[in-house]
Amino acid sequence: MKFYKEKEFKDTEIGKIPKDWEVVRLGEIAQLQQGRTPPRNAYSNENGHRIIKVKDFTDGGVVNFEASGERCFTTLEFDSRYELELGDILVLSAAHSSGIVGQKMGYVATKPIKKAYFVAELIRIKAESSKVSSYLLFQSLNLQRSREQIKDKVKGGHLYPRYLAEIMLPLPPLSEQKRIAEILATVDSAIQKTEKVIEKTERLKRGLMQELLTKGIGHKEFKTTEIGKIPKDWQVVSVCEIFDVVTGTTPSTLENRYWEDGSIKWVTPLDLSKINGILYINDSQRKITPSALVEYNLTILPKGSIIISTRAPVGYVAVVGDEMTFNQGCKGLRKKGEFIKTEYFAYYFLQIRNILEQLSAGSTFKELSKTMLENLIVPYPPPSEQERIAEILSTVDRKIELERKRKEKLERIKKGLMDLLLTGKIRVKED
């Protein structure tokens, strides 16, 4: 295939497109159909026909037919017109958050092995193969200008097939559509392979954490303790024996002098939620001023400390990569001695997140108290083993981070190609 820059454009209702392209309504090149939702008593968690919901869309927009969670199947036999087929496109038509209506889309990239239906909150778009490539149509619907049109068609928080059918799309000649689809599919394939590597490495990490954080490396003799079996030469200690536990707060948001031109990093549970499983936190969304730090008696945590979210939600954990303070939704753990490898204990806290949640109390929202955290019993391996375990897990984390960056780069490449190829700025033809 050869690429060349298009020089001849024409003005249309959706902007400039190549002179030999058309502008069509979605309803002219595809059939649109609302799905059907089974009654609650017709759902099953294990058996029946697969029922697809928006939660089954992957980050890349592919429909995932592997069952996960509750109510993945229906025992009802729907009319065949509700069966999903290869090349079908699904668009979210109703949701609790109106901002995502019409913006969440899924593509059936593999032929369903068994019967699969789609719920009433989804609209199925079935491309007419004689006019448009279904894969190219899916990519075209994901363009920003298409998304903006769809957004304008949402009425009262709902998107109806008759309105969605009105959006306007550019339509290259069918032969060119297939070439564009081939290029984008190649990048998609690379993204999907990277996603599988990430998933596999994350599974490896979970298994290693389960093994190393409680059984250690190469031990043959174990003892029973209040936290279960651990290697014979390990100790059990309370958190307050190895860490100072400190609390945070929020300076008055009504006082600009506490926030304007702030330079001191101030971490919240939201910041912790965004590091996406990576162990270190190096920045915060908001910053406070030295006045706020002094007047509210906030603690600056040194590098190598731990921050845990202890309210809404409980259990996000990170190691401090740069000096920072934090709000009342977190607790800071400042190590008491040199023979404490904070990375080991950060991984351990991540491993027992469900226990931290169980220890939390509160009627409006759960909170893990300072006292409860201080009295928590944890394993204490010899410092050299703490370091070896942390290094093994950190190596796996680095692999995950590398693959995530590779995926992000591929996604940027794909976005750039979509902007060029699906708007006709760059054309493609056979050699």
C-alpha positions in Angstrom: 0.0 0.0 0.0 1.1 3.6 -0.7 0.2 6.8 1.1 -0.2 10.2 -0.3 -1.4 13.6 0.9 -4.9 14.6 -0.5 -5.0 17.9 -2.2 -8.6 18.2 -3.5 -11.3 18.6 -0.9 -14.9 19.7 -0.9 -17.0 21.4 1.8 -19.7 19.4 3.4 -22.0 19.6 6.5 -19.4 17.7 8.5 -16.4 19.7 7.2 -13.9 19.2 4.4 -13.6 15.7 2.9 -11.9 14.4 -0.3 -13.8 15.2 -3.5 -14.4 11.5 -4.3 -15.8 10.7 -0.8 -19.5 10.9 0.1 -21.4 12.1 3.2 -24.1 9.7 4.3 -26.5 9.3 7.2 -25.8 6.3 9.5 -29.2 5.0 8.7 -28.4 4.8 5.0 -25.5 2.4 5.5 -26.6 0.4 8.5 -29.5 -1.1 10.4 -30.1 0.0 14.0 -32.0 -2.0 16.6 -32.6 -1.6 20.3 -31.7 -4.6 22.5 -33.9 -6.6 25.0 -33.4 -7.1 28.7 -34.5 -10.3 30.4 -36.6 -10.1 33.6 -34.5 -10.5 36.8 -35.7 -14.0 37.4 -34.4 -15.1 34.0 -30.8 -14.2 34.7 -28.2 -16.8 35.6 -24.6 -16.5 36.7 -23.3 -19.6 35.0 -25.7 -21.2 32.5 -27.8 -20.1 29.6 -27.3 -17.7 26.7 -24.7 -15.0 27.1 -26.2 -11.5 27.7 -24.0 -8.6 26.8 -24.0 -5.3 28.7 -21.8 -2.2 28.6 -19.5 -3.7 31.3 -18.5 -6.3 28.7 -16.8 -3.6 26.6 -13.0 -3.7 27.0 -11.0 -0.5 27.1 -10.3 -0.9 23.4 -14.0 -1.2 22.7 -14.0 -5.0 21.8 -16.9 -6.9 23.2 -15.7 -9.5 25.7 -17.7 -12.7 25.6 -15.9 -14.3 28.6 -18.4 -14.2 31.6 -17.3 -12.2 34.6 -19.4 -11.2 37.6 -23.1 -11.7 38.2 -26.0 -12.0 35.7 -23.9 -12.8 32.7 -26.5 -15.3 31.2 -30.2 -15.5 30.5 -32.2 -18.7 30.5 -34.7 -17.2 28.0 -34.6 -17.9 24.3 -34.8 -14.6 22.5 -35.9 -14.1 18.9 -33.0 -14.6 16.5 -33.0 -10.9 15.6 -31.4 -10.2 19.0 -28.5 -12.5 18.4 -25.1 -10.9 18.1 -23.0 -11.6 15.1 -19.4 -10.9 13.9 -19.0 -7.2 13.0 -21.9 -5.9 15.1 -21.4 -2.5 16.8 -23.0 -1.7 20.1 -23.7 1.8 21.5 -24.8 2.6 25.0 -28.2 4.2 24.8 -29.1 4.7 28.5 -27.2 5.0 31.8 -27.2 6.5 35.3 -24.6 9.0 34.0 -26.0 10.8 30.9 -22.4 11.9 30.0 -21.5 8.4 28.8 -24.7 7.7 26.8 -23.7 7.3 23.2 -20.0 7.5 24.1 -19.5 3.9 25.2 -19.2 1.6 22.1 -18.3 -2.0 21.6 -17.3 -4.1 18.5 -17.9 -7.8 18.0 -14.5 -8.7 16.7 -14.8 -12.5 17.0 -17.7 -14.7 16.1 -19.7 -15.7 19.2 -19.2 -19.4 19.9 -22.7 -19.7 21.5 -25.8 -17.5 21.3 -25.3 -14.1 22.7 -27.9 -11.3 23.1 -27.7 -7.6 24.0 -29.7 -5.7 26.6 -32.2 -2.9 26.1 -29.6 -0.3 27.2 -27.7 -1.0 24.0 -28.3 -0.2 20.3 -27.0 -2.6 17.8 -25.6 -1.1 14.5 -25.4 -3.7 11.7 -23.4 -2.4 8.7 -24.6 -3.1 5.2 -21.5 -4.9 3.8 -22.2 -3.8 0.3 -21.8 -0.1 1.4 -19.4 0.0 4.3 -16.8 -2.0 6.2 -18.2 -2.7 9.7 -14.8 -2.3 11.3 -14.2 1.0 9.5 -17.7 2.2 10.6 -16.9 1.4 14.2 -13.7 3.4 14.0 -15.5 6.3 12.2 -18.1 6.4 15.0 -15.3 6.8 17.4 -14.0 10.0 15.8 -14.4 13.1 17.9 -16.7 14.8 15.3 -18.9 11.7 15.3 -19.0 11.5 19.1 -20.1 15.2 19.2 -22.9 14.5 16.8 -24.1 11.5 18.9 -24.0 13.6 22.0 -26.3 16.1 20.4 -28.8 13.3 19.6 -29.2 12.3 23.3 -32.7 13.3 24.5 -33.5 13.3 28.2 -30.6 11.1 29.0 -31.5 8.5 26.3 -30.3 7.8 22.8 -32.9 6.4 20.4 -32.1 4.5 17.2 -34.1 6.9 15.1 -32.0 9.8 16.3 -28.7 8.0 16.1 -29.5 7.0 12.5 -29.4 10.7 11.6 -25.7 11.4 12.3 -23.6 12.2 9.2 -20.4 10.3 8.4 -17.8 10.5 5.6 -17.8 7.5 3.3 -14.7 6.6 1.3 -14.9 4.2 -1.7 -15.3 0.6 -0.5 -11.9 -0.5 -1.7 -10.2 2.3 0.2 -12.3 1.5 3.3 -10.9 -2.0 3.3 -7.3 -0.7 3.1 -7.9 1.8 5.9 -9.5 -0.9 8.0 -6.5 -3.2 7.4 -4.1 -0.6 8.6 -6.1 0.2 11.8 -6.7 -3.5 12.5 -2.9 -4.0 12.5 -2.4 -1.4 15.2 -5.4 -2.8 17.1 -3.8 -6.3 17.0 -0.6 -4.9 18.5 -2.6 -3.1 21.2 -4.5 -6.3 22.1 -1.3 -8.3 22.3 0.1 -5.7 24.7 -3.1 -5.9 26.8 -2.7 -9.7 27.0 0.9 -9.3 28.2 -0.2 -6.8 30.8 -3.0 -9.2 32.0 -0.6 -12.1 32.2 2.0 -10.1 34.1 -0.6 -8.8 36.5 -1.7 -12.4 37.2 1.9 -13.3 37.8 2.2 -10.5 40.3 -0.9 -11.5 42.2 0.5 -15.1 42.5 3.9 -13.9 43.6 2.4 -11.6 46.2 0.3 -14.4 47.6 3.4 -16.7 47.8 6.2 -14.3 48.8 4.5 -12.0 51.3 3.5 -14.9 53.6 5.8 -17.8 52.7 9.0 -15.9 51.8 11.8 -17.3 49.7 13.0 -20.9 50.0 11.7 -21.6 53.5 10.9 -25.2 54.7 10.0 -24.6 58.3 6.9 -22.6 59.3 5.1 -21.6 62.5 1.5 -20.8 63.3 0.8 -17.2 64.4 -2.2 -15.0 64.8 -2.0 -14.0 61.1 -1.5 -17.6 59.9 1.6 -19.7 59.0 4.8 -17.8 58.3 8.4 -18.9 58.0 10.0 -19.9 61.4 12.6 -17.2 61.5 10.1 -14.4 60.7 8.5 -12.3 63.5 5.1 -10.8 63.9 4.8 -7.1 65.0 2.2 -4.5 65.3 2.3 -1.6 62.8 3.1 0.9 65.6 6.3 -1.0 66.5 7.8 -0.3 63.1 5.9 2.8 61.9 4.7 6.1 63.3 1.1 6.5 62.1 0.1 10.1 61.4 -3.1 11.6 60.2 -3.8 14.4 57.7 -6.3 17.2 57.3 -7.7 19.7 54.7 -6.9 23.3 55.1 -9.9 25.6 54.7 -10.8 25.8 51.0 -12.3 29.2 51.6 -8.8 30.7 52.2 -7.0 31.4 49.0 -3.7 31.8 50.8 -3.7 28.1 51.7 -4.0 27.1 48.0 -3.0 29.8 45.6 0.5 29.2 44.1 0.8 26.2 46.5 4.0 24.2 46.1 3.6 21.4 48.7 2.2 18.2 47.4 -1.1 17.3 49.2 -2.3 13.7 48.5 -5.9 12.5 48.6 -7.5 9.1 48.1 -8.3 10.3 44.5 -4.6 10.8 43.9 -3.8 7.3 45.2 -6.5 5.8 42.9 -4.9 7.2 39.8 -1.5 5.5 40.2 -3.2 2.3 38.9 -1.4 -0.3 40.9 2.1 1.2 40.5 3.8 1.4 44.0 5.1 4.9 44.1 3.4 8.2 44.2 5.4 11.3 43.1 2.8 14.1 42.7 -0.7 15.3 43.7 -3.4 17.0 41.9 -3.6 19.9 44.4 -0.9 21.7 46.3 -0.9 23.7 49.5 1.1 26.7 50.7 3.7 26.8 53.6 1.1 28.8 55.6 -1.4 25.9 55.3 1.3 23.5 56.4 2.2 25.4 59.5 -1.2 26.7 60.6 -2.8 23.2 60.2 0.2 21.4 61.7 0.4 19.0 58.8 3.1 16.4 58.6 5.5 16.2 55.7 6.2 12.6 55.0 9.8 11.9 53.8 10.7 9.7 50.8 10.2 6.0 51.5 7.2 6.5 53.8 3.8 4.9 53.1 0.4 6.5 52.4 -2.8 4.5 52.8 -6.3 5.7 52.0 -8.3 5.0 55.1 -11.6 6.6 54.1 -13.7 6.5 50.9 -12.4 4.0 49.9 -10.1 2.1 52.2 -7.0 0.3 51.0 -5.2 2.3 48.3 -1.5 2.1 49.1 1.6 3.9 47.8 5.2 4.5 48.7 6.2 8.2 48.9 8.5 9.0 46.0 8.9 12.7 47.0 8.2 14.7 50.1 4.5 15.3 50.5 1.6 15.7 53.0 -2.0 14.4 52.8 -5.6 14.9 53.7 -7.9 13.3 56.4 -8.8 10.5 54.0 -5.3 9.0 54.4 -2.9 7.9 57.1 0.9 8.2 56.7 3.3 5.6 57.9 6.8 6.9 58.7 9.3 4.1 59.4 11.0 4.0 62.8 14.3 2.4 61.8 16.7 1.7 59.0 15.9 -2.0 59.0 12.5 -1.6 57.5 11.9 -2.0 53.8 8.8 0.1 53.2 8.2 -1.4 49.8 7.7 -4.9 51.3 5.1 -3.6 53.8 3.4 -1.5 51.1 2.9 -4.7 49.0 1.7 -6.5 52.1 -1.0 -3.8 52.8 -2.1 -4.1 49.1 -2.4 -7.9 49.6 -4.6 -7.5 52.7 -6.8 -4.7 51.4 -10.0 -6.8 52.1 -8.8 -7.1 55.8 -8.3 -3.4 56.0 -11.8 -2.8 54.8 -13.2 -5.3 57.3 -11.5 -3.5 60.1 -13.0 -0.2 59.1 -16.2 1.1 60.8 -18.8 3.8 60.2 -22.4 4.3 59.2 -22.1 7.0 56.5 -18.8 5.7 55.1 -16.2 3.2 56.4 -13.0 4.5 57.9 -10.0 2.7 59.2 -9.0 4.4 62.5 -5.5 5.4 63.5 -5.7 3.0 66.6 -6.9 0.1 64.5 -4.1 0.6 62.0 -1.5 1.0 64.7 -2.6 -2.3 66.3 -2.7 -4.3 63.1 -0.4 -7.3 63.3 1.9 -7.8 60.3 4.7 -10.3 59.4 8.3 -9.0 59.8 10.9 -10.9 57.7 14.6 -10.3 58.2 15.5 -7.0 56.5 17.6 -8.7 53.8 14.6 -10.9 52.8 12.2 -7.9 52.9 14.5 -6.3 50.3 14.7 -9.4 48.1 10.9 -9.8 48.1 10.3 -6.1 47.4 12.8 -6.2 44.5 11.2 -9.3 42.9 7.7 -7.6 43.0 9.2 -4.2 41.9 10.7 -6.0 38.8 7.3 -7.3 37.9 5.8 -3.8 38.4 8.4 -2.3 36.1 7.5 -4.8 33.4 3.8 -3.9 33.8 4.6 -0.1 33.6 6.7 -0.7 30.5 3.9 -2.5 28.8 1.4 0.1 29.8 3.6 2.8 28.2 3.9 0.7 25.1 0.1 0.4 24.9 -0.3 4.1 25.4 2.1 4.8 22.6 0.2 2.4 20.3 -3.0 4.1 21.2 -1.6 7.5 20.3 -0.4 6.1 17.0 -3.8 4.7 16.3 -5.5 8.0 17.2 -3.2 9.9 14.9 -3.8 7.4 12.0 -7.6 7.6 12.6 -7.5 11.4 12.3 -5.5 11.3 9.1 -7.1 8.3 7.3 -10.7 8.6 8.4 -10.8 12.3 7.4 -9.0 11.8 4.1 -6.1 14.1 5.0 -3.9 11.1 4.1 -5.0 8.7 1.4 -4.0 5.1 0.9 -4.0 3.1 -2.3 -2.7 -0.3 -3.4 0.9 -0.6 -4.8 
